[in-house]
Amino acid sequence: MKLRLYHHPDGARIAYREQGTGPGLVLWHSALLTHRELTPLVEGLTHRFRVVLPDLPLHGDSEDRPRHPYTLDWLAEVAAAFCRDVAGPRPLTGGHGLGAEVLLRAVETEQLRPGALVLMPSRMHRPAADPGWDRWRAAARLGALPGADRVLMHGARLALRPSRAAKLTVRGEPGAEDLLRHALADVGGNANLARSWATLARRWPAAPRRELLDAYPRIDVPVLLLWADRDERHPLATAEEALDLLPDAQLRVVPSTGYLMAYDDPVGVAREIAAFAG
């Protein structure tokens, strides 16, 4: 896949990879991972789309300087501008976890009006059901303390060992270990990233975003809720509640998949995205 850079007007950079021809399809990964989380889907999508896989800010090769606010609204602004720039005014787009939350905020605030929106498992309007995310937020806040930044980042690599990644898949896919190893390859001793993570941890909404229940009826774009059936962090009930409120939505469940559903069943997940967005 070709590596490219997008430069936001405020100077933030987004690294992304693309492959294929046809309408642009932008897919955003989940927290603490990189675009590689979704690369298993590429083979099943490039025959119909130009697949664009960006790294979220603070992830992979994208922006990590502490000068940016790293709020949900700022991330939504950057993501919306990126999607329009690389895929046109009505882009096809989707996201998982953190990526889905950022996209949903961009659509909710009318910064982005996609031609199709794929939301893979995320907390949406519910409380986070991942104790690991809460522990990460608590630890990341320490990155703002003088002298703690480099120590914290070395500790992150020890805490997030690649061997833990296989537990995020139902089938124990060995490629998941390489995914986590790559995501944390440049983390050790990265003081800039530590300070930026601290900003994100302080400013990310801790309470459930119940206001989305009022916002869903106003989201009049086609939405695919593409869910895993064995992801304990994101129960199916979350998608079912949103489905009842979104005006133009459908729910598809990919069987025998967990948090890393693109690794558990890349063919099935790509098939559902292609059928919906095509």
Secondary structure, 3 states (H helix, E strand, C coil): CEEEEEECCCCCEEEEEEECCCCEEEEECCCCCCHHHHHHHHHHCCCCCEEEEECCCCCCCCCCCCCCCCCHHHHHHHHHHHHHHHHCCCCEEEECCHHHHHHHHHHHCCCCCCCEEEECCCCCCCCCCCHHHHHHHHHHHHHHCCCCHHHHHHHHHHHCCHHHHHHHCCCCCCHHHHHHHHHCCCCCCCHHHHHHHHHHHHHCCCCCCCCHHHHHHHCCCCEEEEEECCCCCCCHHHHHHHHCCCCCEEEEEECCCCCCHHHHCHHHHHHHHHHHHC
